[in-house]
Amino acid sequence: MSLTIMKRIRFCAGHRLYQHESKCAFFHGHNYIADVYVTGEEVDRVGRLIDFSLLKKAFKGWIDDNWDHAFLLNEADENAIAAIKMVEPTKYYILPYNPTAENMARYLLETVAPEVMAGTDIEVSRVVIWETEDSFAEARKDQITQVLPNYREQKEYLETEV
């Protein structure tokens, strides 16, 4: 039998979508929700896959340090990066692709989860990013290669579209 738990983490962040064809090209922000799912077969002696407080500490700690009240920007968006660096004090985080909800979910699953869960036998199976109360994106371990093209393909696409 498979068991799944989920921890919800709320944070606020700004972003803009590089080369977006509409209003998301402007600096703006959201009250995000990240749902982090852990799936497993075995529980510990207490009956848990992992204590919720440990999951919260790992992910909320990383999000608070890196994304909460920060601007999330695409590394290819030199104009936005230059602009945000002019603001003092400033907090920003550079992603290797556009900070869409899809890419944020993927980044948390592929990059952050292995880092913050290192030293445990816990594997994060799914991350959902709620950008608004009506819109979310999901990245799943079993579908991660289908969620988005890889970074190189995205970068090549953006460079040819400029």
KANOR-V346221 format. One record per helix or strand of 2 or more residues. SS is the DSSP state (a for helix, b for strand). FROM is the first residue (numbers start at 1). LEN is the number of residues. If there is no record, write none. Layout:
ss=SS from=FROM len=LEN
ss=SS from=FROM len=LEN
This chain:
ss=b from=3 len=13
ss=a from=23 len=3
ss=b from=28 len=13
ss=a from=52 len=15
ss=b from=70 len=5
ss=a from=78 len=8
ss=b from=92 len=4
ss=a from=101 len=16
ss=b from=124 len=9
ss=b from=135 len=6
ss=a from=141 len=7
ss=a from=151 len=11
